[in-house]
Amino acid sequence: MNWAWLRALGTAHAAPYEIARHPLGERTVHPHEYYAAGRNLRRTRLRLRDAPALFASGPAETGSGFLVFESDLLGPITEAARTRPFTPVLLVNGEPAATGFGRADIMLEPGPHLVELRSGGSAGYWPIEMRPGGTVRLTGFTRQRLAVGTAADQLREQFLIPTASAPPRLGRRFPMYLSLIGAVLGFAAPALPLAGLPIDRTPGLLLAAGAAIAGATGGYWAARGIERIVLALAEQRLAGGVRSAVHRPTAFPGGSWRPVDPRDTASPLTGDGMAALRLTLAYVQAPHTDDPGRGSRPPLRRRWRLGEDPPHRIVGPHRYDPRRPVDEAGEAKAAGKRRNRFGESYPPEARPWAAPPVVRIDGEPVPAIWGVNEYRLPPGGHQVMVEVPPPPEVLAGDKTEIRLGEDARFERTLRLDENGTAAIEALASIEMTPDAEGWELARYQGSFTES
């Protein structure tokens, strides 16, 4: 994985950005690791469960399955003003399930599910069919900065794909392993030749120790260089094309709707005397206008994962310890860096997400997602209206300032021929600024721009 997010935060402040259950979600989430503490949580039971061949579903099996989700990063973390918040949020059937970077198991009931990734805007989406007792693996790739062009460009810039299609990447302990190898080789290089010589032991050991330190340092930087090469190759592979998803259609009065993969180059489905409309909608999360701060919440150095208390077994003098004294000046400096790197000086308790766009065809509401929507409609004239949705109810409080003016909606009148096609594309900008306590929004505003 790309560990730039962990290095940019530092282990003292990284825990609230690790993957965990979304505080407003109801699904069970089992992270694989405590990244800030360097503690692996994997157990043999989890490793065996990850092998679907060992648990092939039979007709008599019942029970939930697991989505093994990996949230990864593309590119570096750089520092610049007006950075948009981009920490990932994973939605399952439109509801928040997990948030943060890393790898986790998410329990899902059997049946079809639509998994969506949000990262500072609309990102990837993928349909899955969960079998009883089965396992599905997905990997999401997000970016700190987007080269925003059209809505279709943005949807293709971030990824949510099956893990089997994801490019290989290195583990977090690769630099440590290469450093250890370098240290051993560095120690052995002078120690073995000098072992049989009649020289004093102390200078020989000092020479070998110095060579071990040099070997460890060289191994570490060699590992970092290899990491950069592997990540660059991973980006090239993703840019070269990945597998696209196939979505099932959903009927509504007078027609049907289905999501279409942003990388699907197939023509819209027409035929049977029907026409097709492709409506491509995406949004980018605007940077916060104001810095809400942390309110009455403790400094980030004392925080653990969102919604979780620090496990007592990892608190100690050489591991993550929220009881250590806090340097408020250092916290303020780190908060400024987070605002320029992660778009927020302090992470919200409930990381916000945007509801699906509001789409009406001929005055009737129809299903829609942030992505490529394909509607099969009867030929003739149709009126299409699209609106930026209001914030989810759980994020809107009495003091939430909601600004959705005329520029938050647009309307088009189309005439579709039999077996004909039409396309509309629009990109929204949505600001979702949390309040100081992090559970509700202080400001929500949005606008649309047609491509």
C-alpha positions in Angstrom: 0.0 0.0 0.0 0.9 3.7 -0.2 1.8 4.7 3.3 2.2 8.4 2.5 -0.9 9.2 4.6 0.6 7.5 7.7 4.0 9.3 7.3 2.3 12.6 6.6 0.3 12.4 9.8 2.8 10.7 12.1 1.9 7.8 14.3 0.9 10.1 17.2 -1.9 11.6 15.1 -2.8 8.9 12.6 -5.2 6.7 14.6 -8.4 8.8 13.7 -7.5 8.4 10.0 -7.2 4.6 10.1 -10.0 2.6 8.7 -12.8 1.9 11.2 -16.5 1.6 11.4 -18.2 4.9 10.5 -19.7 6.2 13.8 -23.1 6.6 12.1 -23.0 3.2 10.4 -24.5 0.0 11.7 -22.3 -2.6 10.1 -19.6 -4.6 11.9 -16.1 -3.6 10.8 -12.9 -5.6 11.8 -9.7 -3.6 10.9 -6.7 -5.8 10.1 -4.2 -3.6 11.9 -3.6 -0.8 14.4 -1.4 1.2 12.0 -0.5 4.0 14.5 0.5 1.5 17.1 2.2 -1.0 14.7 0.0 -3.8 15.9 -1.3 -6.6 13.6 -4.8 -7.7 14.4 -5.0 -10.6 11.9 -5.8 -14.0 13.4 -5.7 -17.4 11.8 -9.5 -17.4 11.7 -9.4 -14.2 9.6 -6.7 -15.5 7.3 -8.7 -18.7 6.6 -11.9 -16.9 6.1 -10.2 -14.8 3.4 -9.8 -17.9 1.2 -13.3 -18.3 -0.4 -12.3 -21.7 -1.8 -12.2 -23.1 1.8 -15.8 -21.9 2.4 -17.5 -22.6 -0.8 -21.2 -21.7 -0.3 -23.7 -24.6 -0.5 -27.4 -24.4 -0.8 -27.8 -25.2 2.9 -25.5 -22.5 4.2 -26.9 -19.3 5.8 -25.4 -16.3 7.5 -23.5 -13.2 6.6 -20.5 -12.8 4.4 -17.5 -10.4 4.6 -16.4 -7.6 2.3 -12.6 -7.4 2.6 -12.1 -3.7 1.7 -8.7 -2.1 1.2 -8.5 1.7 1.1 -5.4 2.9 -0.6 -3.8 6.1 -1.9 -2.5 7.2 -5.2 0.3 9.7 -5.5 2.1 11.7 -2.7 0.8 13.9 0.1 1.8 17.5 -0.6 1.1 20.6 1.4 -0.9 23.5 -0.1 -3.6 25.9 1.0 -7.2 25.2 0.1 -6.9 21.4 0.2 -10.2 19.6 0.0 -11.0 16.9 2.7 -10.4 13.6 1.0 -10.3 10.9 3.7 -12.3 8.0 2.2 -15.9 7.1 3.2 -17.3 3.7 2.1 -21.0 3.5 1.5 -23.0 0.2 1.2 -26.4 0.6 -0.3 -26.2 4.4 0.3 -25.4 4.1 4.0 -22.0 4.8 5.6 -20.1 1.6 6.6 -16.4 2.5 7.1 -14.1 5.5 6.9 -10.3 5.9 6.8 -7.2 4.3 5.2 -6.2 0.7 5.6 -7.8 -2.8 5.3 -10.8 -4.1 7.1 -13.5 -6.8 7.0 -17.1 -5.5 6.8 -19.9 -7.9 7.6 -22.7 -7.9 5.0 -25.9 -9.8 4.7 -26.4 -12.1 1.7 -27.7 -10.6 -1.5 -26.9 -7.8 -3.9 -25.2 -4.7 -2.7 -23.9 -1.5 -4.3 -20.6 -0.4 -2.8 -19.6 3.3 -3.3 -16.4 5.0 -2.4 -16.4 8.8 -1.6 -13.1 10.6 -1.2 -13.4 14.4 -1.3 -16.1 13.9 -3.9 -17.6 11.1 -5.9 -15.3 8.2 -6.7 -15.8 4.6 -7.7 -18.7 2.2 -7.2 -19.0 -1.5 -7.7 -21.9 -4.0 -7.4 -21.4 -7.2 -5.5 -23.4 -10.3 -4.8 -22.7 -11.6 -1.3 -23.2 -15.3 -0.9 -24.0 -16.8 2.6 -20.7 -17.2 4.4 -18.8 -15.8 1.3 -16.0 -13.3 0.9 -15.7 -10.5 -1.6 -12.6 -8.4 -1.9 -12.5 -4.8 -3.2 -9.8 -2.2 -3.3 -10.3 1.6 -3.5 -7.7 4.1 -4.7 -8.1 7.8 -3.8 -6.1 10.9 -4.5 -5.2 13.9 -2.4 -5.5 16.2 -5.4 -7.7 15.8 -8.5 -7.1 17.2 -11.9 -10.7 18.1 -12.2 -12.0 18.4 -15.7 -15.4 17.0 -16.6 -17.6 14.8 -14.5 -16.5 11.8 -16.4 -12.8 12.7 -16.0 -13.2 12.8 -12.2 -15.1 9.5 -12.0 -12.2 7.8 -13.9 -9.5 9.4 -11.8 -10.3 7.4 -8.7 -11.0 3.6 -8.5 -13.0 1.0 -6.7 -12.2 -2.4 -8.2 -11.9 -6.1 -7.3 -8.7 -6.7 -5.4 -7.7 -9.4 -7.9 -7.5 -6.6 -10.5 -5.5 -4.2 -8.4 -1.8 -3.9 -9.0 0.6 -5.5 -6.5 2.0 -3.2 -3.8 4.4 -3.5 -0.9 3.5 -4.0 2.7 4.1 -1.5 5.5 7.0 -3.5 7.0 9.0 -3.8 3.9 11.4 -0.9 4.8 11.9 -2.5 8.3 12.7 -5.9 6.8 15.1 -4.4 4.2 16.7 -2.3 7.0 17.3 -5.5 9.1 18.8 -7.2 6.1 21.1 -4.2 5.5 22.1 -4.2 9.2 23.0 -7.9 9.2 24.9 -7.6 5.9 26.7 -4.4 7.1 27.7 -6.1 10.4 28.9 -9.3 8.7 30.9 -7.5 6.0 33.7 -6.3 8.3 33.1 -8.8 11.2 33.8 -12.0 9.3 37.1 -10.9 7.6 38.3 -9.5 11.0 37.3 -12.5 13.0 40.6 -14.3 12.5 42.9 -11.4 12.6 44.9 -10.6 15.8 43.4 -7.2 16.5 41.7 -5.9 19.6 38.1 -6.9 19.9 36.7 -3.4 20.8 37.8 -1.6 17.6 36.5 -4.5 15.5 33.1 -4.4 17.1 32.9 -0.7 16.8 33.7 -1.0 13.1 31.1 -3.7 12.6 28.5 -1.7 14.5 29.1 1.3 12.4 28.8 -0.8 9.3 25.6 -2.3 10.6 24.1 1.2 11.1 25.2 2.2 7.6 23.7 -1.0 6.2 20.4 -0.4 8.0 20.2 3.2 6.7 21.0 2.1 3.2 18.4 -0.7 3.4 15.8 1.8 4.6 16.4 4.3 1.8 16.7 1.5 -0.8 13.3 0.2 0.4 11.8 3.7 0.0 13.1 3.9 -3.5 11.7 0.5 -4.4 8.4 1.6 -2.9 8.3 4.7 -5.2 9.0 2.5 -8.2 6.3 0.0 -7.3 3.7 2.7 -6.7 4.6 4.4 -10.0 4.2 1.1 -11.8 0.8 0.6 -10.0 -0.4 3.9 -11.2 0.7 3.1 -14.8 -1.2 -0.2 -14.6 -4.4 1.5 -13.4 -4.1 4.2 -16.0 -3.7 1.5 -18.7 -7.2 0.2 -18.0 -9.0 -1.9 -15.5 -11.9 -4.3 -15.5 -15.3 -2.6 -15.6 -18.4 -3.6 -13.7 -21.8 -4.8 -15.1 -24.8 -3.5 -13.2 -28.4 -4.8 -13.2 -31.2 -2.6 -14.4 -33.9 -1.4 -12.0 -37.4 -0.8 -13.4 -39.5 2.3 -12.7 -42.8 3.4 -14.2 -42.2 4.0 -17.9 -38.6 2.8 -18.1 -35.6 1.5 -16.3 -32.3 2.7 -14.7 -28.9 1.1 -14.2 -25.5 2.5 -13.2 -22.8 2.2 -15.8 -19.1 1.8 -15.0 -17.3 5.1 -15.8 -14.7 3.0 -17.9 -17.4 1.0 -19.7 -17.1 1.9 -23.4 -20.1 -0.1 -24.6 -22.9 1.8 -26.3 -26.1 2.6 -24.3 -28.7 -0.2 -24.3 -31.6 0.6 -26.7 -33.9 -1.6 -28.7 -37.5 -2.8 -28.2 -38.6 0.6 -29.3 -36.9 2.3 -26.3 -34.4 5.2 -26.3 -31.5 5.6 -23.8 -30.3 8.7 -21.8 -26.9 8.7 -20.2 -26.7 11.1 -17.3 -23.2 11.5 -15.9 -23.1 13.3 -12.5 -20.1 13.8 -10.2 -19.3 16.1 -7.3 -16.1 17.5 -5.8 -16.0 18.5 -2.2 -15.0 22.1 -1.8 -12.4 23.1 0.8 -13.8 24.3 4.1 -14.5 28.1 4.1 -13.8 28.3 7.9 -11.7 26.1 10.2 -14.1 24.7 12.8 -11.3 23.6 15.1 -11.7 20.8 17.7 -14.2 22.5 20.1 -14.3 20.7 23.4 -12.6 17.6 22.1 -9.2 16.4 23.3 -6.0 17.0 21.3 -5.5 14.5 18.5 -2.5 13.0 20.3 -4.9 11.6 22.9 -7.3 10.3 20.3 -7.8 6.7 19.0 -9.8 5.4 16.1 -13.1 7.2 15.5 -15.8 5.8 17.8 -13.3 3.5 19.7 -11.4 3.6 22.9 -7.7 2.7 22.9 -7.2 -1.0 23.7 -5.4 -1.3 27.0 -3.0 -4.0 25.7 -1.2 -1.6 23.3 -0.7 1.2 25.7 2.8 1.3 27.0 6.1 3.3 27.1 7.1 2.2 23.6 3.7 2.1 21.9 0.8 4.4 21.3 -0.1 6.0 24.6 -2.9 8.6 24.8 -1.8 9.4 28.4 1.4 11.0 27.4 1.8 14.8 28.0 0.6 17.0 25.1 2.5 19.8 23.7 -0.2 22.3 22.7 2.2 24.3 20.5 3.2 21.2 18.7 -0.5 20.2 18.4 -1.3 23.6 16.8 1.6 23.2 14.4 0.4 19.7 13.4 -3.2 21.0 13.0 -2.0 23.6 10.5 -0.1 20.9 8.5 -3.2 18.7 8.5 -5.3 21.5 7.2 -2.9 21.9 4.2 -2.5 18.2 3.7 -5.8 16.6 4.6 -8.2 19.6 4.3 -9.0 19.7 8.0 -7.2 20.7 11.1 -9.1 18.2 13.2 -11.1 15.1 11.9 -14.9 15.3 12.4 -16.5 12.7 14.6 -18.9 11.7 11.8 -17.1 12.2 8.4 -19.7 13.7 6.1 -20.9 12.3 2.7 -23.3 13.5 0.1 -26.6 11.8 -0.5 -27.5 10.6 -4.1 -28.4 13.4 -6.5 -32.1 14.2 -7.0 -33.2 13.4 -10.5 -36.7 13.8 -11.9 -37.8 12.8 -15.4 -41.1 14.3 -16.5 -41.7 15.4 -12.9 -41.3 11.9 -11.4 -38.3 11.0 -9.1 -36.1 8.3 -10.5 -33.1 6.4 -9.0 -29.7 8.0 -9.4 -26.1 7.8 -8.1 -23.1 10.0 -8.3 -21.7 8.3 -11.4 -22.9 7.3 -14.9 -26.7 6.7 -14.9 -28.4 5.1 -17.9 -32.2 5.5 -18.3 -34.2 3.5 -20.9 -37.1 5.7 -21.8 -39.9 5.7 -24.4 -39.2 7.9 -27.4 -40.5 11.4 -27.4 -40.0 14.6 -25.4 -38.8 14.4 -21.8 -38.0 17.0 -19.2 -35.0 16.2 -17.0 -34.3 18.0 -13.7 -31.3 17.4 -11.6 -30.6 18.9 -8.1 -27.9 18.9 -5.5 -29.4 16.9 -2.7 -29.8 18.3 0.8 -27.5 16.9 3.5 -28.3 13.6 5.1 -30.7 14.2 8.0 -28.3 12.8 10.6 -25.7 15.4 9.6 -28.1 18.4 9.6 -28.8 20.1 12.9 -30.7 23.2 14.0 -27.7 25.4 13.4 -26.7 23.9 10.0 -26.5 26.6 7.3 -27.9 25.1 4.1 -27.4 27.1 0.9 -28.9 25.5 -2.2 -29.8 28.2 -4.7 -30.8 28.3 -8.3 -27.3 27.2 -9.3 -27.8 24.0 -7.3 -30.2 22.6 -10.0 -30.5 22.5 -13.7 -33.2 21.4 -16.2 -33.0 20.1 -19.7 -35.7 19.3 -22.3 -34.8 16.4 -24.6 -36.4 14.7 -27.6 -35.4 11.1 -28.0 -35.9 9.1 -31.2 -36.8 5.5 -31.2 -33.6 3.5 -30.4 -31.8 6.8 -30.1 -29.5 8.1 -27.4 -28.7 11.3 -25.6 -26.2 12.3 -23.0 -26.0 15.0 -20.2 -23.0 15.6 -18.0 -22.7 17.9 -15.0 -20.2 18.4 -12.2 -21.2 19.7 -8.8 -19.2 21.5 -6.1 -20.4 20.7 -2.6 -19.0 22.2 0.6 -19.6 20.2 3.8 -18.0 22.0 6.7 -18.5 20.2 10.1 -19.1 22.1 13.3 -16.6 22.3 16.1 -17.9 19.2 17.8 -17.7 17.2 14.6 -21.1 15.4 14.6 -23.2 17.8 12.5 -22.5 20.2 9.7 -22.0 23.9 10.2 -22.4 24.7 6.5 -23.7 22.9 3.5 -23.9 24.4 0.0 -23.6 23.2 -3.5 -23.9 24.2 -7.2 -23.9 22.5 -10.6 -21.9 23.2 -13.7 -22.9 21.5 -16.9 -20.1 20.1 -19.1 
